[in-house]
Amino acid sequence: MEDDKPILEQTTDAMSSAAEATKEAVKAVVRKVRKAAKKVAKKVTSGKAKKARKAKKAAKKSSAKKSAKKAVKKAAKKKSAKKAVKKTAKKKKKARKSKR
C-alpha cells in the first residue's frame, strides 16, 4: 500500500479496480455462454428439420406403397369380376345343356 494516499482512497481504488475486473470477467463469460447457446440452438433446430424431412419422405413412401396396394386390389377386383362373369356364363351354358 502507498503511504502518501489516505487509506480510504486506497480502499476505494482497490474496490473499483476489483469491480472493473469482475465486470470484464462477467462480459467474457456472457459472450461464451451466448456462443454456446447459439451452437445448441443450431443443433436442435437442424435436428428438428432433419426429422421433418424424414417424416415427409416416410409419408411419400407410405403413400406410394398405399397407392401400389390400391392398384393391386383394383386389379384383383377386376380379375375376380371377370372370373365371376365367366362362371355365370358357364353355369348358364350347363343349365341350357341339362334342359336338352
C-alpha positions as a Markdown table, in Angstrom:
| # | Residue | x | y | z |
|---|---|---|---|---|
| 1 | Met | 0.0 | 0.0 | 0.0 |
| 2 | Glu | 1.1 | 3.5 | -0.7 |
| 3 | Asp | 1.8 | 5.7 | 2.2 |
| 4 | Asp | 1.1 | 9.1 | 0.6 |
| 5 | Lys | -2.6 | 8.2 | -0.2 |
| 6 | Pro | -5.1 | 8.0 | 2.6 |
| 7 | Ile | -6.4 | 4.6 | 3.4 |
| 8 | Leu | -10.0 | 5.4 | 2.3 |
| 9 | Glu | -8.8 | 6.4 | -1.2 |
| 10 | Gln | -6.7 | 3.3 | -1.5 |
| 11 | Thr | -9.6 | 1.2 | -0.5 |
| 12 | Thr | -12.0 | 2.8 | -3.0 |
| 13 | Asp | -9.4 | 2.4 | -5.8 |
| 14 | Ala | -9.0 | -1.3 | -4.9 |
| 15 | Met | -12.7 | -1.8 | -4.8 |
| 16 | Ser | -13.3 | 0.0 | -8.2 |
| 17 | Ser | -10.5 | -2.0 | -9.8 |
| 18 | Ala | -12.0 | -5.2 | -8.5 |
| 19 | Ala | -15.4 | -4.2 | -9.7 |
| 20 | Glu | -13.9 | -3.5 | -13.2 |
| 21 | Ala | -12.2 | -6.9 | -13.2 |
| 22 | Thr | -15.3 | -8.7 | -12.3 |
| 23 | Lys | -17.3 | -6.7 | -14.9 |
| 24 | Glu | -14.9 | -7.7 | -17.6 |
| 25 | Ala | -14.9 | -11.3 | -16.4 |
| 26 | Val | -18.7 | -11.4 | -16.5 |
| 27 | Lys | -18.7 | -9.9 | -20.0 |
| 28 | Ala | -16.4 | -12.7 | -21.2 |
| 29 | Val | -18.5 | -15.4 | -19.6 |
| 30 | Val | -21.7 | -14.0 | -21.1 |
| 31 | Arg | -20.1 | -14.0 | -24.5 |
| 32 | Lys | -19.1 | -17.6 | -24.1 |
| 33 | Val | -22.5 | -18.6 | -22.8 |
| 34 | Arg | -24.2 | -16.9 | -25.7 |
| 35 | Lys | -22.0 | -18.6 | -28.2 |
| 36 | Ala | -22.6 | -22.0 | -26.7 |
| 37 | Ala | -26.4 | -21.3 | -26.7 |
| 38 | Lys | -26.3 | -20.5 | -30.4 |
| 39 | Lys | -24.5 | -23.7 | -31.1 |
| 40 | Val | -27.0 | -25.7 | -29.2 |
| 41 | Ala | -29.9 | -23.9 | -30.8 |
| 42 | Lys | -28.4 | -24.7 | -34.3 |
| 43 | Lys | -28.0 | -28.4 | -33.4 |
| 44 | Val | -31.6 | -28.6 | -32.0 |
| 45 | Thr | -33.2 | -26.8 | -34.9 |
| 46 | Ser | -31.2 | -28.7 | -37.5 |
| 47 | Gly | -32.3 | -31.9 | -35.8 |
| 48 | Lys | -35.9 | -30.9 | -36.0 |
| 49 | Ala | -35.5 | -30.0 | -39.6 |
| 50 | Lys | -34.0 | -33.4 | -40.4 |
| 51 | Lys | -36.8 | -35.1 | -38.6 |
| 52 | Ala | -39.3 | -33.1 | -40.6 |
| 53 | Arg | -37.6 | -34.1 | -43.8 |
| 54 | Lys | -37.5 | -37.7 | -42.8 |
| 55 | Ala | -41.2 | -37.6 | -41.9 |
| 56 | Lys | -42.0 | -36.1 | -45.3 |
| 57 | Lys | -40.0 | -38.8 | -47.0 |
| 58 | Ala | -41.7 | -41.5 | -45.0 |
| 59 | Ala | -45.1 | -40.1 | -45.8 |
| 60 | Lys | -44.2 | -40.1 | -49.5 |
| 61 | Lys | -43.0 | -43.6 | -49.3 |
| 62 | Ser | -46.0 | -44.8 | -47.4 |
| 63 | Ser | -48.4 | -43.1 | -49.8 |
| 64 | Ala | -46.5 | -44.7 | -52.7 |
| 65 | Lys | -46.9 | -48.1 | -51.0 |
| 66 | Lys | -50.6 | -47.4 | -50.4 |
| 67 | Ser | -51.2 | -46.4 | -54.0 |
| 68 | Ala | -49.4 | -49.6 | -55.1 |
| 69 | Lys | -51.6 | -51.7 | -52.8 |
| 70 | Lys | -54.7 | -50.0 | -54.1 |
| 71 | Ala | -53.7 | -50.7 | -57.6 |
| 72 | Val | -53.2 | -54.3 | -56.8 |
| 73 | Lys | -56.6 | -54.5 | -55.1 |
| 74 | Lys | -58.3 | -52.9 | -58.1 |
| 75 | Ala | -56.6 | -55.4 | -60.4 |
| 76 | Ala | -57.7 | -58.2 | -58.2 |
| 77 | Lys | -61.3 | -57.0 | -58.2 |
| 78 | Lys | -61.3 | -56.7 | -61.9 |
| 79 | Lys | -59.9 | -60.2 | -62.3 |
| 80 | Ser | -62.4 | -61.6 | -59.8 |
| 81 | Ala | -65.2 | -59.8 | -61.6 |
| 82 | Lys | -64.1 | -61.3 | -64.9 |
| 83 | Lys | -64.0 | -64.7 | -63.3 |
| 84 | Ala | -67.4 | -64.3 | -61.8 |
| 85 | Val | -68.8 | -63.3 | -65.2 |
| 86 | Lys | -67.2 | -66.4 | -66.8 |
| 87 | Lys | -68.6 | -68.6 | -64.0 |
| 88 | Thr | -72.1 | -67.4 | -64.5 |
| 89 | Ala | -71.8 | -67.8 | -68.3 |
| 90 | Lys | -70.6 | -71.4 | -67.7 |
| 91 | Lys | -73.5 | -72.1 | -65.3 |
| 92 | Lys | -76.0 | -70.8 | -67.9 |
| 93 | Lys | -74.5 | -73.0 | -70.6 |
| 94 | Lys | -74.7 | -76.0 | -68.3 |
| 95 | Ala | -78.2 | -75.2 | -67.4 |
| 96 | Arg | -79.2 | -75.0 | -71.1 |
| 97 | Lys | -77.5 | -78.3 | -71.9 |
| 98 | Ser | -79.2 | -80.0 | -69.0 |
| 99 | Lys | -82.6 | -78.8 | -70.3 |
| 100 | Arg | -82.0 | -80.6 | -73.6 |
